[in-house]
Amino acid sequence: MSGVRFVALGDSLTEGVGDPVPGGWRGWAALLAPSLAEQQVQFTNLARSGAQTREVLERQLDVGLALRPDVVSVVVGVNDTLRRTFDVRAVAARLDTVYAACAAHGALVLTACLPDPGRLLGLPGALARPLGRRQRAVNDVVHALSDRHGAVHVHACSGDWLSDRALWSADRLHPGERGHRLLARCFHTALAARGAATGPAPSPEIRVGAGAPAASRRALSRPRRPGRRPGRGAACGLSGR
């Protein structure tokens, strides 16, 4: 690929929460971007904390497509599961529309299934079970729609992502730098298998020692209640669909 334009849509996971750099967040998508091509990659991150599938469809999609992207990541859905108004059919319809629009514009779509937030937080069974059912339903939708639209899909809901605490930031809902780097490498592996990434894989080495701004550190260290805050991490047991 040459002259690649990469646009990232989604929530706080893709915004980069958990991977602080001076001035804000970085995250897996920013780590992946230089690896898409040996030439310079134009990267735009439109993901925002708290975003649900409705926001991606109604606010992020048109802005992203106006940039004429070659690659679009759409990793979203956990925030939908945390709302009382959750409706998996509505989530499926929105994601189908987003994926279809990106594909119709000639963009390669990147997707991922995500871990159960209740399990990550260690919630009691009565709270965790409904969240688990909802997240599994969303993951099933993402799997099916990824097949339908020829997306590059990464499995991000099991294995080390549930057992390796070192991959996660202080809030236990977002990856730390190590986790973001792993997710970027997973996507690179899946893209390279499709001939869609020609640059070197993102480094697994932890290189950032700077912390987040004080307000962000406080936000990450505070206990969170379900339904309060956005997106989560991901993992490799990947499938390049």
C-alpha positions as CSV (number, residue, x, y, z in Angstrom):
1,M,0.0,0.0,0.0
2,S,1.2,3.5,-0.7
3,G,-0.2,6.9,0.3
4,V,-2.4,5.1,2.8
5,R,-5.2,7.0,4.6
6,F,-6.2,5.4,7.9
7,V,-9.3,6.6,9.8
8,A,-10.2,5.2,13.3
9,L,-13.8,5.2,14.5
10,G,-15.0,4.1,17.9
11,D,-14.8,4.8,21.7
12,S,-12.2,5.2,24.3
13,L,-10.4,2.0,23.5
14,T,-9.5,3.4,20.1
15,E,-9.1,6.9,21.4
16,G,-6.2,5.4,23.3
17,V,-7.3,5.6,27.0
18,G,-4.8,3.7,29.1
19,D,-1.8,4.5,26.9
20,P,-0.8,8.0,28.0
21,V,1.7,10.2,26.2
22,P,2.5,13.9,26.8
23,G,-0.6,15.9,25.8
24,G,-3.1,13.1,25.9
25,W,-3.6,9.4,24.7
26,R,-2.0,7.4,22.0
27,G,-3.5,3.8,21.7
28,W,-3.4,0.8,19.4
29,A,-4.6,2.6,16.3
30,A,-1.9,5.2,16.5
31,L,0.7,2.5,17.1
32,L,-0.6,0.5,14.1
33,A,-0.8,3.4,11.6
34,P,2.9,3.7,10.7
35,S,3.0,-0.1,10.1
36,L,0.4,-0.1,7.3
37,A,2.9,1.1,4.7
38,E,6.6,1.8,4.2
39,Q,5.5,5.3,3.0
40,Q,4.0,7.9,5.2
41,V,0.5,7.1,6.5
42,Q,-2.2,9.7,7.0
43,F,-3.8,8.8,10.3
44,T,-7.0,10.5,11.7
45,N,-8.5,9.3,15.0
46,L,-12.1,10.2,15.4
47,A,-12.8,7.9,18.3
48,R,-14.2,9.5,21.4
49,S,-14.7,8.3,25.0
50,G,-18.2,7.2,25.7
51,A,-19.2,6.6,22.1
52,Q,-21.8,4.1,21.3
53,T,-22.7,2.6,17.9
54,R,-25.2,5.4,17.3
55,E,-22.5,8.1,17.7
56,V,-20.2,6.2,15.3
57,L,-23.0,6.0,12.7
58,E,-24.4,9.5,13.1
59,R,-21.4,11.6,14.0
60,Q,-18.1,9.9,13.1
61,L,-18.9,8.0,9.9
62,D,-19.5,10.9,7.5
63,V,-16.5,12.8,8.8
64,G,-14.3,9.8,8.4
65,L,-15.5,8.9,4.9
66,A,-15.0,12.5,3.8
67,L,-11.2,11.9,4.3
68,R,-11.4,9.2,1.6
69,P,-9.8,6.5,3.8
70,D,-8.2,3.3,2.5
71,V,-8.5,1.6,6.0
72,V,-11.2,2.3,8.6
73,S,-11.2,0.7,12.0
74,V,-14.6,0.3,13.7
75,V,-14.2,-1.0,17.2
76,V,-17.3,-0.1,19.3
77,G,-20.2,-1.7,21.2
78,V,-19.2,-2.1,24.8
79,N,-20.8,1.2,25.8
80,D,-24.0,0.0,24.2
81,T,-24.1,-3.1,26.5
82,L,-23.8,-0.9,29.6
83,R,-27.0,1.0,28.9
84,R,-30.5,0.0,30.0
85,T,-31.7,0.7,26.5
86,F,-29.4,-2.0,25.0
87,D,-31.0,-3.6,21.9
88,V,-28.7,-5.9,20.0
89,R,-30.8,-5.7,16.9
90,A,-30.3,-1.9,16.8
91,V,-26.6,-2.4,17.4
92,A,-26.4,-4.9,14.6
93,A,-28.3,-2.5,12.2
94,R,-26.0,0.4,13.0
95,L,-22.8,-1.6,12.6
96,D,-24.1,-3.2,9.3
97,T,-24.7,0.3,8.0
98,V,-21.3,1.6,9.1
99,Y,-19.4,-1.4,7.7
100,A,-21.3,-1.3,4.4
101,A,-20.7,2.4,3.9
102,C,-17.0,2.0,4.5
103,A,-16.8,-0.9,2.1
104,A,-18.8,0.9,-0.5
105,H,-16.2,3.7,-0.4
106,G,-13.5,1.2,-1.1
107,A,-12.1,1.1,2.5
108,L,-10.8,-2.0,4.2
109,V,-12.7,-2.4,7.5
110,L,-11.0,-3.4,10.8
111,T,-13.1,-4.9,13.5
112,A,-12.6,-6.7,16.8
113,C,-14.6,-8.6,19.4
114,L,-14.1,-7.4,22.9
115,P,-13.9,-8.9,26.4
116,D,-16.8,-9.0,28.8
117,P,-16.5,-5.8,31.0
118,G,-18.2,-7.5,33.9
119,R,-15.6,-10.2,34.0
120,L,-12.7,-7.7,33.7
121,L,-14.1,-5.8,36.6
122,G,-14.7,-8.9,38.7
123,L,-18.3,-8.0,39.3
124,P,-20.6,-10.3,41.3
125,G,-22.4,-12.9,39.2
126,A,-25.8,-11.2,39.4
127,L,-24.2,-8.1,37.7
128,A,-21.7,-9.8,35.5
129,R,-23.9,-12.4,33.9
130,P,-26.2,-9.9,32.0
131,L,-23.2,-7.9,30.8
132,G,-21.6,-11.1,29.6
133,R,-24.7,-12.1,27.7
134,R,-24.9,-8.7,26.0
135,Q,-21.2,-8.6,25.1
136,R,-21.3,-12.1,23.6
137,A,-24.3,-11.0,21.6
138,V,-22.5,-8.0,20.3
139,N,-19.4,-10.2,19.5
140,D,-21.6,-12.6,17.5
141,V,-22.9,-9.7,15.5
142,V,-19.4,-8.3,14.8
143,H,-18.2,-11.8,13.7
144,A,-21.1,-12.2,11.3
145,L,-20.9,-8.7,9.9
146,S,-17.2,-8.9,9.5
147,D,-17.7,-12.0,7.3
148,R,-20.4,-10.3,5.3
149,H,-18.3,-7.2,4.6
150,G,-14.9,-8.8,4.2
151,A,-13.5,-7.0,7.3
152,V,-10.1,-7.9,8.9
153,H,-11.2,-9.2,12.2
154,V,-9.2,-9.7,15.4
155,H,-10.5,-12.0,18.2
156,A,-10.1,-9.9,21.4
157,C,-12.3,-11.5,24.0
158,S,-10.4,-14.5,25.5
159,G,-7.0,-15.9,26.5
160,D,-4.4,-13.5,27.9
161,W,-6.8,-10.6,27.6
162,L,-8.8,-12.1,30.5
163,S,-5.9,-13.6,32.5
164,D,-2.9,-11.3,32.1
165,R,-3.3,-8.3,34.4
166,A,-0.2,-6.7,33.0
167,L,-2.0,-5.9,29.7
168,W,-4.5,-3.6,31.5
169,S,-4.4,-0.1,32.9
170,A,-5.4,0.8,36.5
171,D,-9.1,1.0,35.7
172,R,-9.2,-2.7,34.5
173,L,-11.4,-1.6,31.5
174,H,-8.8,-0.2,29.1
175,P,-5.5,-1.8,28.0
176,G,-2.3,-0.2,29.3
177,E,0.5,0.5,26.9
178,R,1.5,-3.2,26.8
179,G,-2.1,-4.1,25.8
180,H,-2.4,-1.4,23.2
181,R,0.9,-2.6,21.7
182,L,-0.3,-6.1,21.6
183,L,-3.6,-5.2,19.9
184,A,-1.7,-3.1,17.3
185,R,0.5,-6.1,16.6
186,C,-2.5,-8.4,16.3
187,F,-4.1,-6.2,13.7
188,H,-0.8,-5.9,11.8
189,T,-0.5,-9.7,11.6
190,A,-4.0,-10.0,10.3
191,L,-3.5,-7.2,7.8
192,A,-0.2,-8.6,6.6
193,A,-1.9,-11.9,6.0
194,R,-4.2,-10.1,3.6
195,G,-1.3,-8.2,2.0
196,A,-2.7,-5.0,3.4
197,A,0.2,-4.0,5.7
198,T,3.7,-3.6,4.3
199,G,5.5,-1.8,7.1
200,P,7.3,-3.4,10.0
201,A,5.2,-4.7,12.8
202,P,4.6,-2.3,15.8
203,S,7.2,-2.8,18.5
204,P,6.2,-4.8,21.6
205,E,8.6,-2.8,23.7
206,I,7.3,-0.5,26.3
207,R,8.9,2.8,25.6
208,V,6.7,5.5,27.2
209,G,7.5,6.3,30.8
210,A,5.5,9.6,31.0
211,G,2.3,9.4,32.8
212,A,-1.1,10.9,31.9
213,P,-2.0,14.4,32.9
214,A,-3.0,14.5,36.6
215,A,-6.7,14.7,35.9
216,S,-6.4,11.7,33.6
217,R,-4.4,9.7,36.2
218,R,-7.2,10.4,38.8
219,A,-9.8,9.3,36.3
220,L,-8.0,6.0,35.7
221,S,-7.5,5.3,39.3
222,R,-11.0,5.9,40.5
223,P,-13.3,2.9,40.8
224,R,-15.8,2.8,38.0
225,R,-19.4,1.8,38.0
226,P,-20.9,-0.1,35.1
227,G,-22.4,2.2,32.6
228,R,-20.2,5.0,33.4
229,R,-17.4,5.0,31.0
230,P,-16.3,3.6,27.6
231,G,-14.5,1.2,25.5
232,R,-12.2,-1.7,26.4
233,G,-9.3,-3.8,25.3
234,A,-8.6,-6.5,22.9
235,A,-6.5,-9.6,22.0
236,C,-4.8,-11.8,19.5
237,G,-6.2,-15.2,18.8
238,L,-6.8,-13.5,15.6
239,S,-8.6,-14.3,12.4
240,G,-7.9,-12.3,9.3
241,R,-11.3,-12.3,7.7
